[in-house]
Each structure stands twice: as structure tokens, then as C-alpha cells.
Amino acid sequence: LKQFLDQASLDRSAGPATLSPAALIWSVHRPLLKRMARRSILSIAAVAALALSLLRASLAPAFAGSAGQQLAVRGSRVALAAEKRFEVFVTNPSVGARTRMMISPSMTCAEIVERGRKELGFDQPWIKNEDFKLYKAEDESTPLKGSVAENEMKPWGPDGTELHLIFQP
């Protein structure tokens, strides 16, 4: 369209007696061409607004602190409190790998070893679960056995439980 308009203005400079076909078309269809240009700009703006709103809608739940996520977290905390589950840290000190784990008082140390191996990436099939020992971080002299309740584990915090998962075949 720009090239067409430039051609029409050049042809107009020749004088009124010599109107080129481009100038003639421009003079007759000028209102129609302006409306077409206005429509295309409006359609581009509408498409851009639609794309922006879709982008905003798709990214909104991904940001931390959105209202929907806060409600979901609060609901999950209430459900976890009802189940008496709590969080502990499981660490493999030799490689520095750590994971957070939700446990219940009825869970056994063998189950923690099995889950800990999987979450830390030590779940190779040729290594037996019995080759890993579970210790409290404060005392690595006696391996833990039995249930979580029997070993008096506390929820993670300043005085919470950190467990060490150590490979000792």
C-alpha cells in the first residue's frame, strides 16, 4: 500500500492534466483504502490483545504467591496435620545429597531407607536395602531400627530430625 501511495503522489506532481491510473484509482478509492487500512490495524490490535491475555492466563498460576496456590497449600497443611505426618531431612553425608521427606509415626526405618534411596538416586537394583543404614545426624554410632515413633523423631525445624542414610555393606 505504501508503494502504491508513493507512486500516486509522484504521478500527481506531473499536473492535473496527466493523471496516471494509480492516481485515478487513489482519488476514487481513497476512503475505501483508508477504511481497509484502519480495519487491518484494528484486527492486528485485537489479535495482539488476545495473545497477551492468553499468555497472561497461562503464566498466572506459575508465579509464587498467587491466591489459588496459597489456598491449596493451606488445605494441604490442614490435611497433613490431620494425618499426623511431618517433615524430616534425609542426607547422605558422603556425597552431600539431601532430600525432604514427609513421614508418619507408623512408618518404619526400613521404609525410610527405601524411599530415601529412591529420592537420592541410590536405588540401583544390585544394591540391597540392608546395605544402607539410617542414623540420627547427632549420633552415627547406632543404626535406627523400628518405627518413627519408637525413635522419637521430631518435625523438621531448629531442633527437628535430620537422618543420615549411609552405605555400609
C-alpha positions in Angstrom: 0.0 0.0 0.0 2.9 2.4 0.8 4.4 1.8 -2.6 1.1 2.4 -4.2 0.6 5.7 -2.3 4.1 6.9 -3.2 3.5 6.2 -6.9 0.2 8.1 -6.8 1.9 11.1 -5.2 4.6 11.1 -7.8 2.1 10.9 -10.6 0.2 13.9 -9.1 3.2 16.1 -9.4 3.0 15.9 -13.1 -0.1 18.1 -13.1 -3.9 17.8 -13.2 -4.0 17.1 -17.0 -1.9 13.9 -16.8 -3.4 11.7 -14.1 -1.9 8.3 -14.1 -4.0 5.2 -13.5 -2.6 4.9 -10.0 -3.6 8.5 -9.2 -7.0 8.0 -10.6 -7.6 4.8 -8.5 -6.2 6.7 -5.5 -8.6 9.6 -5.9 -11.6 7.4 -6.5 -11.0 4.7 -3.9 -9.2 6.8 -1.2 -12.0 6.5 1.5 -12.2 2.7 0.9 -8.5 2.2 1.2 -8.3 4.2 4.4 -11.1 2.0 5.9 -9.3 -1.1 4.8 -6.1 0.1 6.4 -7.9 1.0 9.6 -9.6 -2.4 9.8 -6.3 -4.2 9.4 -4.7 -2.2 12.2 -7.7 -2.9 14.4 -7.6 -6.7 13.7 -3.8 -6.7 14.4 -4.5 -4.9 17.7 -7.3 -7.4 18.6 -5.1 -10.4 17.8 -2.3 -8.9 19.9 -4.7 -8.3 22.9 -6.0 -11.9 22.6 -2.4 -13.3 22.5 -1.4 -11.2 25.5 -4.4 -12.3 27.6 -3.8 -16.0 26.7 -0.1 -15.6 27.8 -1.1 -13.9 31.0 -3.7 -16.6 31.8 -1.2 -19.4 31.1 1.6 -17.9 33.3 -0.5 -16.6 36.2 -0.6 -19.9 38.2 3.2 -20.3 37.7 4.1 -17.4 39.9 4.6 -17.9 43.6 2.1 -16.3 45.9 -1.0 -16.5 43.7 -4.2 -16.7 45.7 -5.1 -20.2 44.3 -1.8 -21.7 45.3 -2.0 -20.2 48.8 -5.4 -21.8 49.4 -4.1 -25.2 48.1 -1.1 -25.1 50.4 -3.2 -24.1 53.4 -5.6 -27.0 52.6 -2.7 -29.5 52.3 -1.3 -28.4 55.6 -4.6 -29.0 57.3 -4.9 -32.4 55.7 -1.3 -33.3 56.7 -1.9 -32.2 60.3 -4.9 -34.5 60.4 -2.8 -37.4 59.3 0.0 -36.6 61.9 2.6 -36.6 59.2 5.7 -34.4 59.4 8.8 -33.5 57.5 12.4 -34.6 58.1 15.6 -34.3 56.2 17.4 -37.3 54.9 21.0 -36.7 54.0 23.8 -38.9 52.5 26.8 -37.2 54.1 29.4 -38.9 51.8 28.1 -37.1 48.7 26.1 -34.3 50.3 22.8 -35.3 48.8 19.7 -34.2 50.7 16.0 -34.6 50.4 13.0 -33.6 52.4 10.6 -36.4 53.3 7.1 -36.5 54.8 6.8 -39.3 57.3 4.2 -40.6 59.7 4.8 -42.1 63.2 3.8 -45.5 62.0 6.4 -45.5 59.2 9.4 -47.9 59.7 13.0 -47.1 59.3 13.2 -49.7 56.5 10.6 -47.7 54.6 12.5 -44.5 55.1 15.7 -46.2 53.8 13.8 -47.5 50.7 12.2 -44.1 49.9 15.5 -42.2 50.7 17.5 -44.4 48.3 15.0 -43.7 45.6 14.8 -39.9 46.2 18.6 -39.6 46.5 19.2 -41.6 43.4 20.8 -44.6 45.1 18.1 -47.2 44.0 20.3 -49.4 41.8 18.8 -52.9 41.7 22.1 -54.7 42.6 22.4 -52.9 45.9 20.3 -54.3 48.8 18.3 -52.1 51.1 20.1 -53.8 54.0 23.4 -52.3 52.8 22.1 -48.8 53.8 21.9 -47.8 57.5 19.9 -45.0 58.9 21.2 -42.8 61.7 20.2 -39.7 63.5 22.6 -36.8 62.5 23.6 -36.2 66.1 24.6 -39.8 66.8 26.0 -42.0 64.0 27.1 -44.8 66.4 23.8 -46.7 66.5 21.7 -47.5 63.4 18.0 -46.8 63.8 15.5 -49.7 63.7 11.8 -49.9 64.3 9.2 -47.2 63.7 9.4 -43.4 63.6 7.5 -43.2 66.9 9.9 -45.6 68.6 12.9 -43.5 67.6 11.3 -40.2 68.8 11.7 -38.3 65.6 10.5 -34.7 65.6 9.3 -32.4 62.7 12.0 -30.6 60.8 12.9 -27.2 62.4 15.7 -25.8 64.6 15.5 -28.9 66.8 14.0 -31.2 64.2 15.1 -34.6 62.9 17.8 -35.0 60.3 18.6 -38.5 59.3 21.8 -39.8 57.7 21.5 -42.5 55.1 24.9 -44.2 54.9 26.0 -47.0 52.6 27.7 -49.7 54.8 27.6 -53.2 53.1 
